[in-house]
Amino acid sequence: MSTLSTFPQYTPTSVEVTTARSAPASCDVVGWAIGTAGPVPRQIGLNRAALKAEGFTGAIGQTLVVPRADGPTMVAVGIGDADALDANRLRRAAAAFVRSVSTRASVATNLVEVAADHGVDVAAAAQATVEGVLLAAYRYVGLKNEAGNANALRTLILICGAPRVKAAEAGAVTGVVTARAGRLARDLANTPPAYLTARRMADIAVEVAGQKGLGVEVFNRDQLEAMGCGGIVGVNQASAEPPRMVKLTYKPSRPTGHLAMVGKGVMYDSGGISLKPSDAFHQVMKMDMSGAAAVLCAMSTLAELKCRTQVTAYLMCTDNMPSGNAMKLGDVLTIRNGKTVEIHNTDAEGRLILADGLSLAVEDQPDAIVDIATLTGAALAALGPEIAAVLGTNQKFITQVEASADRTEEPVWNLPLERDRYRKLLDSVVADMKNIGGPFAGTITASIFLSEFVGDIPWAHLDIAGPMKSDGDDGVWSKGATGFGTRLLIDLARNFAPVS
């Protein structure tokens, strides 16, 4: 029996996505796109004055459900200024639509057709619509005995004319693949830590690799110790659960470039002996492996999407726990590349395991490296819960990351690395560096630390501590883990170009 099929939190994307020239009478709901100006579809049964009387103006995110005595329910779906419509706005409108009818199994919408009428690429419109619907329809069932109406959606029909069907179907396929990856990343990060250990994560990675045509190698504690990966071994030494490092490889014929990805996979972060306070943020530290989840799930799509970039990925997975064997303040660890690190805070563990992963990635000599991690509370404090920080050593590569963030609406903000100003904060008396730089500029000093392990290879670091979770349903995000970064990394791999 497969690992995923016995994974108690796994919610596969079992939604059938099809196209049709008109809304089938058999569907439960039809969503009609309506802008802030212009004609109102007659199928709604209300004119603009009647819609306004109900508070519906056509703004993005607005919906108005119009029940009927017979036939499908009609929903007015706001798209804002139709002439300014793009894939991101379309994704938001699709998300709002499906949330308004969350208990219905079969839905249809003309969002793709209307977007194409206003100049949006048909395939991009279909991809965005499918992503919006499937991501917003996601509900984490977990270990609830009463699943309720979670994941009720079973069929999505995209209404579009015959000349646009082929492009719409191609875009829909891409949307299903990317949304499925995002949903799996959420499943993994939402899972209670007792159910998703480093060993379990490695088992899932092996199964995903087998299904998706990836090469895979798994390294245990003894192997990691023999390899000189002192960061992950040191962080793990207090845990009853052994660590795992998973290397995934994807290599198409005649690749156009080679990208490496490194994901932080702290399956549960107690802080070690620098124990976190028992508060709401500590409770979600099961999500401290969100970076590794994003990397694994992004890798799962590359073959299906015929990505032309060679990608090598490292999932660095371990707990960070307190015990009599715990890493102590003042201890010195030796990282894979030989650099030594004095521990001044055991809760600054993510950068230690990433240091090993980055060192290994450098040995592959890729054209660029991106890492993703729920790394610092400082990033959350600076940018809030909806924007990730990006820092790095090569602005051309960072620009590619920013472009992918814009296309996927997984927003990032470029913070300065400022090595010349702040590297001295990491100076140690007994080792090459400390693992923290003091109370200020925490995201920057953590990134400077990581930069010590990437050599001359262009590198970007994504700190997703803020957007790793959502406190409520909002756009494509559902309450709980967001899977943030998964679609960004997919887009980055598909559009990656080597930089000088």
Secondary structure, DSSP 8 states (H G I E B T S, - for coil): --TTTT-TT------EEEEESS--TT-SEEEEEE-SSS---GGG---HHHHHHTT----TT-EEEE--SSS-EEEEEE-SSGGG--HHHHHHHHHHHHHHTTT-SEEEE-HHHHHHHTT--HHHHHHHHHHHHHHHT----TT-S--TTTT---EEEEE--GGGHHHHHHHHHHHHHHHHHHHHHHHHHHS-TTTS-HHHHHHHHHHHHHHHT-EEEEE-HHHHHHTT-HHHHHHHTT-SS--EEEEEEE--SS-S-EEEEEEEEEEEE--TTS---SSHHHHTGGGGGHHHHHHHHHHTTTTTTT--SEEEEEEEEEEE--STT---TT-EEE-TTS-EEE-S-TT--HHHHHHHHHHHHHHT--SEEEEEE---HHHHHHHGGG-EEEEES-HHHHHHHHHHHHHHT--EEE----HHHHGGGG--SSSSEES---SSSHHHHHHHHHHTTSTTS-EEEEE-TTTTEESS-BTTB-SEE--TTHHHHHHHHHH-----
